Structures are given as C-alpha cells and as structure tokens.
Amino acid sequence: MAKKRENYRFVLCIENKDCQDLEKRKIYQTLPDEEAEKEGFIRVIDESGEDYLYPKSYFIVIPLPREAEKALQLSE
C-alpha cells in the first residue's frame, strides 16, 4: 500500500551549523514526527541516508509539484 502524499514533505536547508551531514541550499525529504516538531525539531533524511532530528530553523518547507516530489522521494 502506498503512503499518503501528505506523509512526504520537502525542505530546503538554509543553515548547517555543527551538522556535517547537511548541505546548505539542498532539498531534503522529511518524515512526520509531531513530538519532535513540538520541541522545535524536524526529522530529516540527511546525507547519510538516515533520518535524524535537526532544528526546524535550519530549513524552509518548500511546496513541490507532485512530479518533483515523486522524483525526490527516497522511500516508497
């Protein structure tokens, strides 16, 4: 069964202070994590291919056309 489209969100990295697994000006896929977001963090699949928590302030949520989201998805 395919995941719902709203489970995928993409962000643009605008800061990577003390985070070697992030690149500025790169688009990353996120995973839902309501508890982390309440604490000011966002769960991001980084350069290592794993998901980790990073400060929300390091990213800007970007809306993408469906075709672009499909092309960028790391997991199905």
C-alpha positions in Angstrom: 0.0 0.0 0.0 1.4 3.4 -1.0 1.9 6.0 1.7 -0.3 9.1 1.6 1.1 12.1 -0.3 1.0 14.3 2.8 3.5 12.0 4.5 6.2 13.4 2.3 7.4 16.9 2.8 10.4 18.6 1.4 12.6 21.3 2.9 15.4 23.5 1.8 18.4 23.6 4.1 19.4 27.2 4.9 21.8 26.5 7.8 24.1 23.6 8.8 26.0 24.9 11.8 27.6 21.9 13.6 25.8 19.5 11.2 28.3 17.8 8.8 25.5 15.6 7.3 23.6 18.6 5.9 24.4 20.8 2.9 23.1 24.4 2.6 20.9 25.0 -0.4 20.0 21.3 -0.8 16.5 19.9 -0.7 15.8 17.1 1.8 12.9 14.8 2.5 11.4 14.8 5.9 9.4 12.3 7.9 6.4 13.2 10.1 7.3 13.5 13.8 4.8 15.5 15.8 6.6 15.2 19.1 9.9 16.5 17.6 8.1 19.4 16.0 6.6 20.4 19.3 10.1 20.7 20.6 11.4 22.8 17.7 12.9 20.0 15.6 12.2 18.3 12.3 13.1 14.7 11.2 15.2 14.9 8.1 16.7 12.2 5.9 20.3 13.6 5.6 23.4 12.8 3.6 24.0 9.6 5.4 20.6 8.3 4.2 19.3 8.0 7.7 16.7 10.2 9.4 17.8 12.5 12.3 16.4 15.4 14.2 17.6 18.9 13.3 16.4 22.3 14.4 13.4 23.5 12.4 15.1 26.9 12.0 17.7 25.2 9.7 15.1 24.6 7.0 12.3 26.2 4.9 9.4 24.0 3.9 9.0 24.1 0.1 5.9 23.1 -1.9 6.8 21.0 -4.9 4.7 19.7 -7.8 3.7 16.1 -7.5 6.1 15.0 -10.2 9.0 16.6 -8.4 8.0 15.0 -5.1 7.9 11.6 -6.7 11.3 12.1 -8.3 12.9 13.2 -4.9 11.3 10.5 -2.6 13.9 8.3 -1.0 11.4 5.7 0.3 8.1 4.4 -1.2 
